[in-house]
Amino acid sequence: MDLNNSGVPAVIIQGRTTCLCGGVGNCSFSIFQDVPPHKTLLYTDMVQEFHFKGTRTNGYRDLVTSTHGSAFDSELRVFRFDGTRYALKECYDQSYIWRDKQGNPHTMRNPKTTPEPCPQF
């Protein structure tokens, strides 16, 4: 995939087996530059789904990954290219559940997305 309209392809690799995904579908995920100098643009884990946004940072398409937390909860991570590699820039919790005053859970058609601090690596 050409992430920056340069004609230089990148290879996106996502695990799909239980040994790479922990049994719940959250898998290892990598982006490699496919031509010399070969380099890793991103390595992360705990990715169930991903998509590239229409926005760009330093010429490269911004990336959103999601992690399966439960049937109703997930975590979203936004990665942006810092000039050398993709770096984690924004984090969100996403939930399809809300609780009433008695604490009873109810599902929502559209999820509530809440910003959260990103983990420090």
Contacts in CASP RR format, 6 or more apart in sequence:
PFRMAT RR
TARGET T0000
AUTHOR 0000-0000-0000
METHOD contacts of the structure
MODEL  1
MDLNNSGVPAVIIQGRTTCLCGGVGNCSFSIFQDVPPHKTLLYTDMVQEF
HFKGTRTNGYRDLVTSTHGSAFDSELRVFRFDGTRYALKECYDQSYIWRD
KQGNPHTMRNPKTTPEPCPQF
1 9 0 8 1.000
1 10 0 8 1.000
1 11 0 8 1.000
1 12 0 8 1.000
2 8 0 8 1.000
2 9 0 8 1.000
2 10 0 8 1.000
3 10 0 8 1.000
3 31 0 8 1.000
3 41 0 8 1.000
3 52 0 8 1.000
3 60 0 8 1.000
3 61 0 8 1.000
3 81 0 8 1.000
4 56 0 8 1.000
4 59 0 8 1.000
4 60 0 8 1.000
4 61 0 8 1.000
4 81 0 8 1.000
5 59 0 8 1.000
8 33 0 8 1.000
8 34 0 8 1.000
8 35 0 8 1.000
9 34 0 8 1.000
9 35 0 8 1.000
10 31 0 8 1.000
10 32 0 8 1.000
10 33 0 8 1.000
10 34 0 8 1.000
10 41 0 8 1.000
11 31 0 8 1.000
11 32 0 8 1.000
11 34 0 8 1.000
12 29 0 8 1.000
12 30 0 8 1.000
12 31 0 8 1.000
12 50 0 8 1.000
13 28 0 8 1.000
13 29 0 8 1.000
13 30 0 8 1.000
13 31 0 8 1.000
13 32 0 8 1.000
14 27 0 8 1.000
14 28 0 8 1.000
14 29 0 8 1.000
14 30 0 8 1.000
14 47 0 8 1.000
14 50 0 8 1.000
15 21 0 8 1.000
15 27 0 8 1.000
15 28 0 8 1.000
15 29 0 8 1.000
16 27 0 8 1.000
20 27 0 8 1.000
20 28 0 8 1.000
21 27 0 8 1.000
21 28 0 8 1.000
24 68 0 8 1.000
24 69 0 8 1.000
25 48 0 8 1.000
25 68 0 8 1.000
26 45 0 8 1.000
26 46 0 8 1.000
26 47 0 8 1.000
26 48 0 8 1.000
26 67 0 8 1.000
26 68 0 8 1.000
26 69 0 8 1.000
27 45 0 8 1.000
27 46 0 8 1.000
27 47 0 8 1.000
27 48 0 8 1.000
28 43 0 8 1.000
28 44 0 8 1.000
28 45 0 8 1.000
28 47 0 8 1.000
29 42 0 8 1.000
29 43 0 8 1.000
29 44 0 8 1.000
29 45 0 8 1.000
29 47 0 8 1.000
29 50 0 8 1.000
29 65 0 8 1.000
30 40 0 8 1.000
30 42 0 8 1.000
30 43 0 8 1.000
30 44 0 8 1.000
31 40 0 8 1.000
31 41 0 8 1.000
31 42 0 8 1.000
31 63 0 8 1.000
31 86 0 8 1.000
32 38 0 8 1.000
32 39 0 8 1.000
32 40 0 8 1.000
32 41 0 8 1.000
33 39 0 8 1.000
33 40 0 8 1.000
33 41 0 8 1.000
39 85 0 8 1.000
40 85 0 8 1.000
41 81 0 8 1.000
41 85 0 8 1.000
41 86 0 8 1.000
42 63 0 8 1.000
42 79 0 8 1.000
42 85 0 8 1.000
42 86 0 8 1.000
44 65 0 8 1.000
44 77 0 8 1.000
44 79 0 8 1.000
44 88 0 8 1.000
46 67 0 8 1.000
46 75 0 8 1.000
47 65 0 8 1.000
47 66 0 8 1.000
47 67 0 8 1.000
48 65 0 8 1.000
48 66 0 8 1.000
48 67 0 8 1.000
48 68 0 8 1.000
48 74 0 8 1.000
49 65 0 8 1.000
49 66 0 8 1.000
50 63 0 8 1.000
50 64 0 8 1.000
50 65 0 8 1.000
50 66 0 8 1.000
51 63 0 8 1.000
51 64 0 8 1.000
52 61 0 8 1.000
52 62 0 8 1.000
52 63 0 8 1.000
52 64 0 8 1.000
53 61 0 8 1.000
53 62 0 8 1.000
53 63 0 8 1.000
53 64 0 8 1.000
54 61 0 8 1.000
54 62 0 8 1.000
55 61 0 8 1.000
55 62 0 8 1.000
56 62 0 8 1.000
56 81 0 8 1.000
57 80 0 8 1.000
57 81 0 8 1.000
57 82 0 8 1.000
58 80 0 8 1.000
58 81 0 8 1.000
58 82 0 8 1.000
58 83 0 8 1.000
59 81 0 8 1.000
60 80 0 8 1.000
60 81 0 8 1.000
60 83 0 8 1.000
60 86 0 8 1.000
62 78 0 8 1.000
62 79 0 8 1.000
62 80 0 8 1.000
62 81 0 8 1.000
63 78 0 8 1.000
63 79 0 8 1.000
63 80 0 8 1.000
63 86 0 8 1.000
64 76 0 8 1.000
64 77 0 8 1.000
64 78 0 8 1.000
64 79 0 8 1.000
65 76 0 8 1.000
65 77 0 8 1.000
65 79 0 8 1.000
66 74 0 8 1.000
66 75 0 8 1.000
66 76 0 8 1.000
66 77 0 8 1.000
66 94 0 8 1.000
67 74 0 8 1.000
67 75 0 8 1.000
67 76 0 8 1.000
67 77 0 8 1.000
68 74 0 8 1.000
69 75 0 8 1.000
72 95 0 8 1.000
72 96 0 8 1.000
72 97 0 8 1.000
72 107 0 8 1.000
73 93 0 8 1.000
73 94 0 8 1.000
73 95 0 8 1.000
73 96 0 8 1.000
73 97 0 8 1.000
74 93 0 8 1.000
74 94 0 8 1.000
74 95 0 8 1.000
75 91 0 8 1.000
75 92 0 8 1.000
75 93 0 8 1.000
75 94 0 8 1.000
75 116 0 8 1.000
76 91 0 8 1.000
76 92 0 8 1.000
76 93 0 8 1.000
76 94 0 8 1.000
76 113 0 8 1.000
77 88 0 8 1.000
77 90 0 8 1.000
77 91 0 8 1.000
77 92 0 8 1.000
77 118 0 8 1.000
78 88 0 8 1.000
78 89 0 8 1.000
78 90 0 8 1.000
78 91 0 8 1.000
78 92 0 8 1.000
79 86 0 8 1.000
79 87 0 8 1.000
79 88 0 8 1.000
79 89 0 8 1.000
80 86 0 8 1.000
80 87 0 8 1.000
80 89 0 8 1.000
81 87 0 8 1.000
88 118 0 8 1.000
88 119 0 8 1.000
88 121 0 8 1.000
89 118 0 8 1.000
90 115 0 8 1.000
90 118 0 8 1.000
91 115 0 8 1.000
91 116 0 8 1.000
91 117 0 8 1.000
91 118 0 8 1.000
91 119 0 8 1.000
92 113 0 8 1.000
92 114 0 8 1.000
92 115 0 8 1.000
92 116 0 8 1.000
93 113 0 8 1.000
93 114 0 8 1.000
93 116 0 8 1.000
94 111 0 8 1.000
94 112 0 8 1.000
94 113 0 8 1.000
94 114 0 8 1.000
95 108 0 8 1.000
95 111 0 8 1.000
95 112 0 8 1.000
95 114 0 8 1.000
96 107 0 8 1.000
96 108 0 8 1.000
96 111 0 8 1.000
96 112 0 8 1.000
97 105 0 8 1.000
97 106 0 8 1.000
97 107 0 8 1.000
97 108 0 8 1.000
98 105 0 8 1.000
98 106 0 8 1.000
98 108 0 8 1.000
98 112 0 8 1.000
99 105 0 8 1.000
99 106 0 8 1.000
100 106 0 8 1.000
END
